[in-house]
Every structure is written in structure tokens, then in C-alpha cells.
Amino acid sequence: MLEVRQLTKRYGGLAAVNDVSTTIEAGKVNAIIGPNGAGKTTFFNLLSGAVRPTSGSITFEGRDITGLRADQVARLGIARTFQTTTLFDMATVADNLIVGHRLRTRSGLLDVLFDSRRLREEERLCRARAEQALDFVGLGHIGHRLAGDISQEERKRVAFALALATDPRLVLLDEPAGGVNPEETVGFAALIRKMVDHGITVCLIEHKMDMIMKLADKIMVLNYGEKIAEGTPAQVRATPAVIDAYLGSEHAEA
């Protein structure tokens, strides 16, 4: 689905991502792991168009998207969540999601001024898509509540829903289970698998290794901006460089 070739991002003399080549495979849970400062979030920023690469290429479904803006990348079908879920706290949960689906609408200022039929129809479609996304993540009952009044776990699920509201084919999840308890982590793992079962490819960054090793179909390991391993969970667990740099002996294959 997505192919990265020799991707590099330099900030002065520092290579945050250095000559990384990999693929994100369609219909699977792809994971990126590594120590803090390994370049994982920078890698996501490059894929999603938040920053431009210094060199290298990114191809999505056969189209070169290297250097496209974040909104252009999103319109092509790549959605992204962040470590910290930022919402409009004084708006309802449903209204937060409507903003996400606006990516797919065409009405503009004139439509607003004249209350056009297109505007009304698109508003109806946006609200319906928001309700569908909330139902998908198990939050259909809180759409009317202010976003500032919901729990941390619910905010995380709203972030999933916001990504889904853009009608993506690939979703990039940045630490989706960060800051939640073990029971909630199990729920997020089930939600990620549900997304894949419904035809959405997932790539996630996560530090919870028990979750990753059970959930991921493919793992790439970054360290100091460079790829040091890639493969199935079993292959990654058996790689000495990964054990030394990140996992530790408790996650190694017996």
C-alpha cells in the first residue's frame, strides 16, 4: 500500500530519520517500535505530510506523495492520530468529528451565505458520518456531550473516530494506548483489529510491547533514526540488535 525508499530527514547535522526504506502492507497491522528519540514520530510526520523529507521518496498506492502537504495527503486517504488528543473542548464530540469529514466536502463561503442545498446536504452527510464513526469506536452514546467533559480513554477513542471520519484507507496511530490502563489497552487492540477487519490498513507507534507482539503482523524497529530490524514479531524478538537497543531479554524468544 505504501512504499518508502531511502527516506531521510535532517535538522542541521542531526538525522532524525536516516535512509529508511520499508513498506506498509495493505490489510495488516504494521507497527513501528524503538526507544524514545528513535525517530518514530518524525517518520509519521514525513508520511502524513507534516514535514518535508530531506531526501528519499514516499509512494502511496502507486502515487508519489513525497513532499505533499498534510491536507493533500489526507485527501488521498491517509489519516493520522497524535500522542496527545487535541479536541475543541467547548464543542460536542459529534461536532468535533464533523470537522474531520469536512475534508470530503466542497461547499464554501457562498454556500454558507446563501444556505445552499449543497451545504445542507453536506452537513447532513457529515453528521451521519460522524455518528457512524462514533458507533464504530463504541461511543455512539456520547456524541451530544462536550469534548471537555469526557475521560482520557474516551478522548483516545474519539481520536480514532476523527481519523475514521475522513474516510481513510490507511490510518497512522501514534501511541494509541498511551496513558490508559491494561483493560483499556486490550480494548484498543480489539478496536485496531476491527479497523483492519473492515478494510482499513493500520500502522501504529506504540511502547506497550505485550500489545504489539500480540497484535502486529509486521514490525519495523528504529534506533537513532535508522532501521535496525524488520519482520514478524517472532523475527524481531529474535534479533540481537533489537534486544540490546530496546526490548531487553524479557521479550526475547526463548
Order of alpha helices (4+ residues) and beta strands (2+ residues): beta-beta-beta-alpha-beta-beta-alpha-beta-alpha-alpha-alpha-alpha-beta-alpha-beta-alpha-beta-beta-alpha
